[in-house]
Amino acid sequence: MKTSDFNYHLPEGLIANYPLDNRSSSRLLVYANEIEHKTFKNILDYFEEGDLLVVNNTSVIPARVYGNKDTGGSVEVMLERVMEDNKALVQIRSGRSPKIGTVITLDSYKAQCIDRQDNFFILQFDKPPLEIFNSIGHVPLPPYIKRPDEELDKDRYATVYEDKKLQESVAAPTAGLHFDDKLLNAITKIGAKVATINLSVGAGTFQPVKVDNIEDHDIHSEYLEVSPKVVDMVLATKKAGKKVFSVGTTVTRALETAFMDENHKGYKGYTKLFIYPGYKFKAVDRLITNFHLPRSSLLMLVSAFVGYDNMKHIYKTAVNERYRFLSYGDAMLLKKHEV
């Protein structure tokens, strides 16, 4: 398929720049053979006893810092991944790309550009990178949110179930932003179970697919952990004829990576799994997700899950009904398309 097949017109006014006051007050588009318009708290109506809800408990690093090159130019540094020996893989925005050897001053800290990998740079820091970013970093709001981060983002650009010990992501698993403690408790009272996986979301999640043929796209890699216990819970849910709900594309990518191994022993490591139309889902039955950018790998995953024509219909409807799009926007609950 062509990348252009996944284009659609997204009016700028539909991009949500702020979250709603209450997490579960977002709108919810439900698609299970036909479209319904609900509020996110109504998602409770779609759970049954024995169902399984799988969430990503990663925590977001304050991954954006500002500084100056030794030549005087200002820079914005966006963390992608911490490496060994106080090194980190980063994106850098500046008037001119820094050269190898350039020293960057970040408040009271120093970093030197020692290598480049495609669109990323490797910086050698004078202190542990996480110590620096936690000290002076800003909430890494996505590039399509056209405002500086604010105090409210420290709470709202994070899930209520994040594990702060797993501070590894540079973007939030945003489908989970709609859940509050009250809603999660109500789901468990029905008799559904909740399981957690961990996937470290990288900035590559925002990169558009630039090749003409989607099969030629070199998708970003992400580190994940799916325990054998979670795999067993998924298998037991399916054996009982119940539904596995995936909260977001990160959980979907993690579970489907784990289920590529027919021995079902869980998975720990990096994945480059690229899910696009034609992919056969092995683990996920229902997908809870936000509305994604045109021409993005995340939109291609949704298309694979719900069916290409259904995806086009859903997005056309969402635009016409003026749903709020992207990270702070509204949500969808999708049933897997059965071929």
C-alpha positions in Angstrom: 0.0 0.0 0.0 1.0 3.6 -0.5 1.7 6.0 2.3 -0.7 8.5 0.6 -3.5 6.0 1.2 -3.3 7.0 4.9 -3.6 10.7 4.3 -6.6 12.7 5.5 -7.3 16.4 6.2 -6.9 17.2 9.8 -8.1 20.8 10.6 -5.7 22.5 12.9 -8.6 23.5 15.1 -9.3 19.9 16.0 -5.9 19.3 17.6 -6.3 19.4 21.4 -3.8 21.7 23.0 -5.0 21.1 26.5 -6.6 18.2 28.4 -10.2 18.4 29.6 -10.7 19.1 33.3 -11.7 15.5 34.0 -9.9 12.6 32.4 -12.9 10.4 31.8 -15.0 13.2 30.3 -13.4 12.9 26.9 -15.7 11.8 24.0 -15.5 8.2 23.0 -16.2 7.0 19.4 -17.1 3.3 19.5 -16.9 1.1 16.4 -18.2 -2.4 16.5 -19.7 -2.8 13.0 -21.3 0.6 13.4 -20.4 3.9 15.0 -21.7 5.1 18.3 -20.9 8.4 20.1 -20.3 8.1 23.8 -18.4 9.6 26.7 -15.2 7.9 27.8 -16.7 6.9 31.2 -19.3 4.9 29.2 -16.5 2.4 28.2 -17.5 0.6 31.3 -20.6 -0.7 29.4 -18.4 -2.7 27.1 -16.6 -4.8 29.7 -17.8 -8.2 31.0 -16.7 -10.4 33.8 -13.5 -12.2 32.7 -12.3 -9.6 30.3 -8.7 -8.4 30.5 -7.6 -4.7 30.3 -3.8 -4.3 29.5 -2.1 -1.0 30.3 1.4 0.4 29.8 2.7 1.6 33.2 5.7 3.5 31.8 6.6 6.9 33.2 7.6 10.0 31.2 11.0 11.6 31.6 11.0 15.5 31.6 12.9 14.9 28.3 13.2 18.4 26.8 16.0 20.7 27.9 17.3 24.0 26.5 20.8 25.4 26.2 23.5 27.0 24.0 26.2 25.7 21.8 29.8 26.9 22.5 29.4 29.0 19.3 26.6 30.8 21.0 23.5 29.4 19.1 20.5 28.3 21.2 19.5 24.6 21.1 16.7 22.4 22.2 17.7 18.9 23.2 15.1 16.1 23.2 16.1 12.8 24.8 15.4 9.6 22.9 17.3 7.0 24.9 19.8 6.9 27.8 22.9 4.9 26.9 25.9 3.6 28.9 28.7 5.8 30.4 26.6 9.0 30.7 25.8 9.0 27.0 22.4 9.6 25.4 20.8 9.4 22.0 19.0 12.7 21.4 17.3 14.9 18.8 18.6 18.5 18.6 16.9 21.5 17.2 19.0 24.5 16.4 19.6 27.1 13.7 22.5 24.9 12.4 23.1 21.2 13.2 25.9 20.9 15.7 29.2 19.4 14.5 31.0 16.5 16.1 32.9 17.9 19.0 30.5 20.8 19.7 30.0 21.5 23.4 26.5 22.4 24.6 25.8 24.2 27.9 22.6 23.1 29.6 22.1 25.4 32.6 25.0 24.3 34.9 25.7 21.1 32.9 27.8 20.3 29.9 27.4 17.9 27.0 29.5 17.2 24.0 28.3 15.9 20.6 30.4 12.8 19.9 28.5 11.1 17.1 25.5 11.2 14.8 23.1 8.4 13.8 20.7 9.5 11.0 18.5 12.2 12.6 19.8 11.6 16.1 22.9 12.7 17.9 24.9 11.0 20.7 25.8 13.4 23.5 28.4 12.7 26.2 27.1 14.3 29.4 29.2 15.4 32.4 26.6 13.8 34.8 24.1 10.9 34.5 21.6 12.1 31.8 18.5 11.2 34.0 19.9 13.3 36.8 20.2 16.3 34.4 16.9 15.9 32.7 15.1 15.4 36.1 16.8 18.5 37.3 16.2 21.0 34.5 13.9 19.2 32.0 10.5 20.1 30.7 7.5 17.9 30.0 8.1 16.7 26.4 4.8 17.7 24.9 4.4 16.5 21.3 5.5 18.8 18.5 1.9 19.4 17.3 1.0 21.0 20.6 2.0 24.6 19.9 2.6 25.9 23.4 5.2 25.7 26.1 4.7 23.1 28.8 2.9 24.2 31.9 2.5 23.0 35.5 -0.7 21.1 34.7 1.2 18.9 32.2 3.3 17.3 34.9 0.1 15.6 36.1 -2.0 15.3 33.0 0.7 14.2 30.5 0.9 11.0 32.6 -1.4 8.1 33.4 -2.8 7.6 36.9 -1.2 4.1 36.9 2.3 5.1 35.9 5.2 3.4 37.8 7.6 6.3 38.5 10.4 3.8 38.9 10.0 3.0 35.2 11.0 6.5 34.1 12.0 5.6 30.6 9.6 7.2 28.1 9.9 10.5 26.2 6.2 10.5 25.2 3.1 9.4 27.2 1.0 6.3 26.3 -1.8 8.7 25.6 -4.7 6.3 25.3 -4.3 5.7 29.0 -4.7 9.4 29.9 -8.5 9.0 29.8 -8.6 6.5 32.8 -9.0 7.8 36.3 -8.9 5.7 39.5 -12.7 5.6 39.8 -13.2 4.2 36.3 -10.4 1.6 36.8 -12.0 0.5 40.1 -15.4 0.2 38.4 -13.9 -2.0 35.7 -12.4 -4.4 38.2 -15.7 -4.5 40.2 -17.4 -5.9 37.1 -14.9 -8.8 37.3 -12.5 -7.7 34.6 -8.8 -8.0 35.3 -6.1 -5.4 34.8 -2.6 -6.4 33.6 0.5 -4.2 33.1 3.2 -4.3 30.5 6.0 -1.8 30.0 7.0 -0.2 26.7 9.4 2.8 26.7 7.9 5.2 24.2 10.4 6.9 22.0 10.2 10.2 20.1 10.2 8.1 16.9 6.5 7.5 17.5 5.9 11.1 16.1 7.9 10.5 13.0 5.8 10.5 9.8 6.2 7.7 7.2 8.2 9.4 4.4 8.6 6.5 1.9 6.0 6.0 -0.9 5.4 2.3 -0.1 4.7 1.6 3.5 6.5 -1.7 3.3 9.8 0.2 2.8 9.4 2.2 6.1 12.1 1.6 8.6 10.1 1.9 11.8 11.5 3.1 15.1 12.5 0.5 17.7 11.2 0.6 21.3 12.2 -1.4 24.4 9.4 -3.4 26.1 8.8 -6.0 28.7 5.8 -8.4 28.7 6.0 -10.9 31.6 5.1 -14.6 31.2 2.3 -13.9 33.7 0.7 -11.4 31.4 1.0 -13.8 28.5 -0.7 -16.4 30.6 -3.5 -14.0 31.5 -4.1 -13.2 27.8 -4.2 -16.9 26.9 -6.6 -17.7 29.7 -8.9 -14.8 28.7 -9.0 -16.0 25.1 -9.6 -19.6 26.2 -12.6 -18.5 28.3 -14.0 -16.7 25.2 -13.5 -13.3 26.8 -12.0 -10.1 25.4 -8.5 -8.6 25.6 -8.6 -4.8 25.7 -5.4 -3.1 24.7 -4.9 0.5 26.0 -3.1 2.1 23.1 -0.9 1.3 20.3 2.1 0.8 22.7 0.3 -2.0 24.5 -0.8 -3.5 21.1 2.8 -3.4 19.8 4.1 -5.0 23.0 1.5 -7.8 23.2 1.7 -8.6 19.5 5.5 -8.8 19.8 5.3 -11.2 22.7 2.9 -13.4 20.8 5.2 -13.7 17.8 6.8 -16.4 19.8 4.5 -19.4 19.7 6.1 -20.7 22.9 4.4 -17.9 24.8 7.2 -17.2 27.3 6.9 -13.5 27.5 9.3 -11.0 25.9 12.0 -8.6 27.1 14.0 -6.5 24.6 13.6 -4.2 21.6 10.9 -4.5 19.0 10.7 -3.2 15.4 7.3 -4.7 14.8 5.5 -2.7 12.1 1.8 -3.4 12.0 0.0 -2.3 8.9 -3.0 -3.7 6.8 -2.6 -7.4 6.3 -1.2 -8.1 9.7 -3.0 -10.9 11.7 -3.6 -10.0 15.3 -2.9 -12.8 17.8 -3.5 -11.2 21.2 -5.7 -8.1 21.0 -9.5 -8.1 20.6 -10.4 -4.5 21.4 -8.3 -1.4 21.0 -8.6 1.8 23.0 -6.7 4.6 21.2 -6.7 8.3 20.4 -7.0 9.8 17.0 -3.6 9.8 15.2 -1.8 11.9 12.7 -2.2 11.4 8.9 0.5 9.2 7.2 1.7 7.9 10.6 2.6 4.3 11.5 0.1 4.5 14.3 -2.8 5.2 11.9 -1.6 2.2 9.8 -1.8 0.0 13.0 -5.4 1.2 13.5 -6.2 0.5 9.9 -4.8 -3.0 10.2 -6.9 -3.6 13.4 -10.3 -2.2 12.2 -10.0 -2.6 8.4 -8.8 0.1 6.0 -12.3 1.1 4.7 -13.6 1.2 8.3 -10.7 3.4 9.3 -11.4 5.9 6.6 -15.1 6.0 7.5 -14.2 6.4 11.2 -11.8 9.3 10.7 -14.1 11.1 8.2 -16.9 10.8 10.8 -14.6 12.0 13.6 -13.6 15.1 11.6 -17.2 15.9 10.7 -18.3 15.4 14.3 -15.4 17.6 15.5 -13.8 15.1 17.8 -10.6 16.4 19.5 -7.5 14.8 18.0 -4.1 13.6 19.2 -2.5 13.3 22.6 -4.9 15.4 24.7 -7.8 14.6 22.5 -10.7 12.2 22.5 -10.6 8.4 22.2 -11.9 5.4 20.2 -12.9 1.9 21.3 -12.5 -0.4 18.3 -13.5 -4.0 17.7 -11.0 -6.1 15.7 -12.1 -6.6 12.1 -12.7 -10.2 11.4 -11.8 -11.2 7.8 
